[in-house]
């Protein structure tokens, strides 16, 4: 897997692992109303109100039932409801992530990487990711292939501009 994709999307606390949208935003000045034992890393993030809702879900105790839910239906940034499996060779089976869902993941991944300051060739990212998925790769490896080709292509173009 590409290092940038791993760090900026899959391991990021502000990105939903299920749909690759931003679910938390970093606050400039965290406001503390009470003196608690919350660490700085826990207090600097706030939920992104455009993509999340506060709702009630199943829990053992009533106090644990309230949570922040992404609009895609998962609670928390490290929850995913689809399996990251290669495309099945048997045509009668279906993949957890169909072609339309994968296109949305590609678009969201491009958007989140650009929001995080990564310069990409969007066309190269999308074409290589879609081709890798069509060839049977899993979702993660397909997105990684798109990231690798998009960043390499941009850096080659910038080197040509500098030397010309």
C-alpha positions in Angstrom: 0.0 0.0 0.0 1.2 3.5 -0.8 2.6 5.3 2.3 0.6 8.5 1.6 -2.7 6.7 1.2 -2.0 4.7 4.4 -1.1 7.8 6.5 -3.5 10.4 5.1 -6.6 8.3 4.6 -6.6 4.8 6.2 -4.9 5.8 9.5 -6.3 9.3 9.7 -8.6 10.0 12.7 -10.5 12.6 10.7 -11.4 10.4 7.7 -14.2 7.8 7.6 -12.7 4.5 6.6 -16.0 3.4 5.1 -16.6 6.2 2.6 -13.4 8.3 2.8 -15.1 11.6 3.7 -13.9 14.0 6.4 -15.9 13.4 9.6 -13.8 15.4 12.0 -12.2 18.8 11.7 -9.3 20.2 13.7 -10.1 23.0 16.0 -7.8 26.0 16.2 -8.5 26.6 19.9 -10.0 23.8 21.8 -12.4 25.1 24.4 -12.4 23.3 27.7 -15.4 23.9 30.0 -14.4 21.4 32.6 -11.0 20.3 33.9 -10.9 16.7 32.7 -8.2 14.1 32.0 -8.7 14.5 28.2 -5.5 14.5 26.4 -4.6 17.2 23.8 -5.0 14.8 20.9 -8.6 14.0 22.0 -9.5 17.6 22.5 -8.3 19.1 19.3 -10.9 17.4 17.0 -14.5 18.2 16.5 -17.1 16.5 14.4 -17.7 17.8 10.9 -21.3 18.8 11.0 -21.7 18.5 7.2 -21.1 14.8 7.2 -22.0 13.5 10.6 -24.9 13.3 13.0 -25.2 12.6 16.7 -27.5 9.6 17.0 -28.4 6.6 19.2 -27.2 3.1 18.4 -27.3 -0.3 20.1 -25.3 -0.5 23.3 -25.1 -2.5 26.5 -25.8 0.6 28.7 -27.9 3.6 27.9 -25.0 5.9 28.6 -23.0 4.2 25.8 -25.7 4.4 23.2 -25.1 7.9 21.9 -22.4 8.3 19.3 -21.3 10.3 16.2 -22.4 8.7 13.0 -21.1 9.3 9.5 -23.8 9.9 6.9 -22.7 6.6 5.3 -24.0 4.7 8.4 -20.9 3.9 10.5 -19.9 5.1 13.9 -16.3 6.2 14.2 -13.5 6.8 11.7 -12.1 3.2 11.9 -15.3 1.3 11.1 -16.0 -0.2 7.7 -19.0 -2.2 6.6 -17.6 -3.6 3.4 -14.9 -6.3 3.1 -11.7 -5.4 1.2 -11.6 -8.5 -1.0 -10.5 -8.9 -4.6 -13.2 -9.2 -7.2 -14.6 -12.7 -7.3 -13.7 -14.8 -10.3 -17.0 -16.5 -10.3 -19.5 -14.3 -12.2 -22.4 -15.4 -10.1 -20.9 -13.9 -7.0 -21.0 -10.2 -6.2 -18.4 -8.1 -4.6 -19.1 -6.0 -1.4 -18.0 -2.9 -3.3 -19.7 -2.7 -6.7 -18.5 -0.5 -9.6 -20.6 2.6 -8.6 -19.5 2.4 -4.9 -15.9 2.1 -6.0 -16.2 5.2 -8.2 -17.5 7.1 -5.3 -14.6 5.9 -3.1 -12.1 7.0 -5.8 -13.7 10.5 -6.0 -13.8 10.8 -2.2 -10.1 9.6 -1.9 -9.0 12.2 -4.5 -10.9 14.9 -2.7 -9.5 14.0 0.8 -5.9 13.7 -0.5 -6.2 17.1 -2.2 -7.7 18.6 1.0 -4.7 17.3 2.9 -2.2 19.1 0.6 -1.3 16.2 -1.8 -1.0 17.3 -5.4 -2.5 14.6 -7.7 -3.2 14.1 -11.4 -6.9 13.3 -11.0 -7.3 11.6 -14.4 -4.3 9.3 -13.7 -5.5 8.4 -10.3 -9.0 7.5 -11.5 -7.9 5.6 -14.5 -5.3 3.5 -12.8 -7.5 2.8 -9.8 -10.4 1.8 -12.0 -8.2 -0.4 -14.2 -6.6 -2.1 -11.1 -10.1 -2.8 -9.7 -11.3 -4.1 -13.1 -8.2 -6.4 -13.2 -9.5 -8.0 -9.9 -7.4 -6.2 -7.3 -8.9 -5.4 -3.9 -10.2 -1.9 -3.1 -7.1 -0.9 -1.1 -4.6 -2.1 -3.7 -6.6 -0.4 -6.5 -6.6 2.9 -4.6 -2.9 2.4 -3.9 -2.2 1.9 -7.6 -4.1 5.1 -8.4 -2.1 7.0 -5.8 1.2 5.7 -7.0 0.6 6.6 -10.6 -1.0 10.0 -9.9 1.8 11.2 -7.7 4.6 9.9 -10.0 3.0 11.5 -13.0 2.7 14.9 -11.3 6.3 14.8 -10.1 7.5 14.0 -13.6 5.6 16.9 -15.0 7.0 19.3 -12.4 10.5 18.1 -13.1 10.1 18.8 -16.8 8.9 22.3 -16.1 11.9 23.0 -13.9 14.5 21.7 -16.4 12.9 23.3 -19.5 
